[in-house]
Amino acid sequence: MHRSIYVLALLALGCGSPTPPDDQATQTSADTLTVVKDSLIASGESHFKSLKKLTFGGDNAEAYWSFAGDKLIFQANNPAWGVECDQIYVFDPFQDDLSAQPPKKISLNGGRTTCSYFLPGDSLVLFGSTHLDDTACPAVPEHRTDGKYVWPIYASFDIFVSDLNGNIRKQLTRTDGYDAEATVSPDGKKILFTRQISELVDTSYVTNGEVFIMDADGKNEKRLTRKKGYDS
């Protein structure tokens, strides 16, 4: 099953506003905003103004806005684009048509990549990558018998900062285990991420994902979670 990315606009209705009939356009008295019926929106849904499909084919996920709100960065695995595992792309969702041509690829060093995010100023981005261990795509785990999605935890994932031309500017993490799923704070000063660690619990070692925080330059790491199970 393919994953696609959509962008939606929300329609703010006044408190207690009645749900409009399905066969009529809706007009708010406050700002005279006309809502045109959209074939992608389920019948009876009154809170969405519009819904636009942005990706076509392949496996697309983890899309995040630039600070200026004019670009999206995301990960995709689309054979039509000549890739064999998740890579990082950036595009303008208001102008670019991904059904006509691929977006700009940011991850140019090989390996598998994940969870990209803009840094303030929008000239730099960060993402997790396995390329230092091997430039080839890592092996994919077998599907579960119940059909549920499996997210591979590659120990070779580290977090890197890149410019929009794919040049790696800095490596932020250097542990032997999984470091990925990074998110930047609104002020750009902190980065939240997931690290897989093994530690002695009672008499045996247990491996779990834990949430960490660090400065935007990779310094002053601090562990935030200490519960059993995968924290992300």
C-alpha positions as CSV (number, residue, x, y, z in Angstrom):
1,M,0.0,0.0,0.0
2,H,1.4,3.4,-1.0
3,R,1.5,6.4,1.3
4,S,0.7,9.8,-0.1
5,I,1.0,13.4,1.2
6,Y,-1.9,15.8,1.2
7,V,-2.3,19.4,2.2
8,L,-5.5,20.8,3.6
9,A,-7.0,24.2,4.4
10,L,-9.2,24.4,7.5
11,L,-12.5,26.4,7.5
12,A,-13.1,28.1,10.8
13,L,-16.9,28.1,11.4
14,G,-18.4,30.1,14.2
15,C,-19.4,28.4,17.5
16,G,-22.8,26.7,17.0
17,S,-22.7,27.1,13.2
18,P,-24.9,24.5,11.6
19,T,-23.5,21.9,9.2
20,P,-24.1,23.1,5.6
21,P,-26.0,20.8,3.2
22,D,-23.7,18.6,1.1
23,D,-25.0,19.9,-2.2
24,Q,-24.4,23.6,-1.5
25,A,-21.3,25.8,-1.3
26,T,-20.8,27.3,2.1
27,Q,-20.2,31.0,2.7
28,T,-19.2,32.5,6.1
29,S,-20.7,35.8,7.1
30,A,-17.5,37.0,8.7
31,D,-15.1,36.9,5.7
32,T,-17.3,35.8,2.8
33,L,-15.0,32.9,2.1
34,T,-16.6,30.5,-0.4
35,V,-15.9,26.9,0.1
36,V,-16.1,24.9,-3.1
37,K,-17.0,21.2,-3.0
38,D,-13.9,19.1,-3.2
39,S,-13.9,15.5,-4.5
40,L,-11.2,14.5,-2.1
41,I,-13.2,15.5,1.0
42,A,-15.7,13.0,2.5
43,S,-19.3,13.8,2.1
44,G,-20.7,15.6,5.1
45,E,-17.3,17.0,6.2
46,S,-17.7,20.7,7.0
47,H,-14.4,21.7,8.5
48,F,-12.1,21.4,5.5
49,K,-12.0,24.2,2.9
50,S,-9.9,22.2,0.4
51,L,-7.7,19.1,0.1
52,K,-4.9,18.8,-2.4
53,K,-2.9,15.6,-3.2
54,L,0.8,16.4,-3.5
55,T,2.5,13.0,-4.1
56,F,1.7,10.3,-6.6
57,G,3.0,6.7,-6.3
58,G,5.8,5.4,-4.2
59,D,5.9,5.6,-0.4
60,N,5.8,9.2,1.0
61,A,5.8,10.3,4.6
62,E,7.1,12.7,7.3
63,A,6.4,16.0,5.5
64,Y,7.3,19.2,7.4
65,W,7.0,22.9,6.6
66,S,9.9,25.3,6.2
67,F,9.8,28.1,8.7
68,A,8.7,30.5,6.0
69,G,5.8,28.2,5.1
70,D,6.7,28.0,1.4
71,K,8.4,24.6,1.1
72,L,7.9,21.0,2.3
73,I,10.6,18.5,3.1
74,F,9.8,14.8,3.2
75,Q,11.0,11.3,2.8
76,A,10.0,9.1,-0.1
77,N,10.8,5.8,-1.7
78,N,9.6,5.9,-5.3
79,P,11.0,3.5,-7.9
80,A,9.9,6.0,-10.7
81,W,12.5,8.4,-9.2
82,G,15.3,5.9,-9.4
83,V,15.6,5.2,-5.7
84,E,15.5,1.9,-3.7
85,C,14.9,3.2,-0.2
86,D,13.7,6.3,1.6
87,Q,15.4,9.5,0.5
88,I,14.9,13.2,1.4
89,Y,13.3,15.6,-1.0
90,V,12.2,19.3,-0.9
91,F,9.6,21.1,-3.0
92,D,7.2,24.0,-3.3
93,P,3.7,22.5,-2.7
94,F,2.0,25.6,-4.2
95,Q,4.0,25.6,-7.5
96,D,5.6,22.2,-8.1
97,D,3.6,19.3,-9.7
98,L,5.1,16.0,-8.5
99,S,2.9,14.1,-10.9
100,A,4.9,15.7,-13.8
101,Q,8.4,15.6,-12.4
102,P,10.3,14.5,-9.2
103,P,11.1,17.0,-6.5
104,K,14.6,18.1,-5.6
105,K,16.6,15.4,-3.9
106,I,18.6,16.5,-0.8
107,S,20.1,13.2,0.4
108,L,22.9,12.6,-2.1
109,N,25.3,10.4,-0.1
110,G,23.4,7.1,-0.3
111,G,22.2,4.9,2.5
112,R,18.6,5.1,3.8
113,T,17.4,8.5,5.2
114,T,14.5,9.5,7.4
115,C,12.8,12.3,9.3
116,S,14.0,15.6,7.8
117,Y,13.3,19.0,9.2
118,F,14.2,22.6,8.3
119,L,16.4,24.7,10.6
120,P,15.7,28.5,11.1
121,G,16.5,30.5,8.0
122,D,15.4,27.5,5.7
123,S,18.9,27.2,4.1
124,L,19.8,24.1,6.2
125,V,17.9,20.9,7.0
126,L,18.6,17.9,9.2
127,F,17.8,14.2,8.7
128,G,18.8,10.8,9.8
129,S,21.0,8.7,7.5
130,T,22.8,5.4,7.4
131,H,25.3,6.5,4.7
132,L,28.4,6.4,6.9
133,D,28.0,2.7,7.5
134,D,27.2,1.8,3.8
135,T,26.1,3.9,0.8
136,A,23.8,1.0,-0.3
137,C,20.3,0.7,1.0
138,P,20.2,-1.5,4.1
139,A,18.3,-4.7,4.1
140,V,14.5,-4.4,4.7
141,P,13.0,-6.5,7.5
142,E,10.4,-9.2,6.7
143,H,6.7,-8.1,6.8
144,R,4.8,-9.2,9.9
145,T,2.4,-12.1,9.4
146,D,-0.5,-9.8,10.5
147,G,0.3,-7.3,7.8
148,K,1.2,-4.4,10.2
149,Y,3.9,-1.9,9.2
150,V,7.4,-2.6,10.4
151,W,9.8,0.4,11.0
152,P,13.4,-0.9,10.8
153,I,15.7,0.4,13.6
154,Y,19.1,0.6,11.9
155,A,21.9,1.1,14.4
156,S,23.8,3.0,11.6
157,F,21.3,5.9,11.7
158,D,22.9,9.2,12.8
159,I,21.6,12.8,12.4
160,F,23.2,15.2,9.9
161,V,22.8,18.8,8.8
162,S,22.8,19.5,5.1
163,D,22.3,22.5,2.8
164,L,19.6,22.4,0.2
165,N,22.1,21.2,-2.4
166,G,22.8,18.0,-0.5
167,N,26.2,19.1,1.0
168,I,26.6,17.6,4.5
169,R,27.6,20.5,6.8
170,K,27.7,18.8,10.1
171,Q,27.2,15.4,11.9
172,L,25.2,15.9,15.1
173,T,25.2,12.4,16.6
174,R,28.0,9.8,16.7
175,T,26.8,6.9,18.8
176,D,26.9,3.3,17.8
177,G,23.1,2.9,18.0
178,Y,20.1,4.3,16.3
179,D,19.8,8.1,16.3
180,A,16.9,9.5,14.2
181,E,13.4,11.1,14.2
182,A,14.8,14.6,14.9
183,T,12.4,17.6,15.4
184,V,13.5,21.2,15.7
185,S,12.0,23.5,18.4
186,P,10.1,26.6,17.2
187,D,12.9,28.9,18.1
188,G,15.5,26.6,16.5
189,K,17.7,26.3,19.6
190,K,16.9,22.7,20.5
191,I,16.6,19.4,18.7
192,L,14.5,16.5,20.0
193,F,15.3,13.0,18.8
194,T,15.1,9.3,19.4
195,R,18.0,7.1,20.4
196,Q,18.1,3.4,20.9
197,I,20.1,2.4,24.0
198,S,20.9,-0.8,25.8
199,E,21.1,-0.7,29.6
200,L,21.1,-3.1,32.5
201,V,17.7,-3.5,34.1
202,D,17.6,-5.8,37.1
203,T,19.9,-8.6,35.9
204,S,19.7,-8.3,32.1
205,Y,20.3,-5.8,29.3
206,V,17.2,-4.2,27.7
207,T,17.2,-2.2,24.5
208,N,14.7,0.6,24.1
209,G,14.1,3.8,22.2
210,E,14.4,6.8,24.4
211,V,13.8,10.5,23.8
212,F,16.8,12.9,24.0
213,I,17.2,16.6,23.6
214,M,20.3,18.5,22.4
215,D,21.4,22.0,21.3
216,A,21.1,22.8,17.6
217,D,24.8,22.3,17.3
218,G,24.7,18.8,18.7
219,K,26.0,19.7,22.2
220,N,24.5,19.2,25.6
221,E,22.6,16.0,25.0
222,K,20.1,15.2,27.7
223,R,17.9,12.1,28.1
224,L,14.2,12.8,28.8
225,T,12.5,9.4,29.1
226,R,13.3,6.4,31.2
227,K,10.2,4.2,30.8
228,K,10.0,0.7,29.4
229,G,9.0,0.4,25.7
230,Y,9.8,2.5,22.6
231,D,9.7,6.2,23.3
232,S,9.8,8.4,20.2
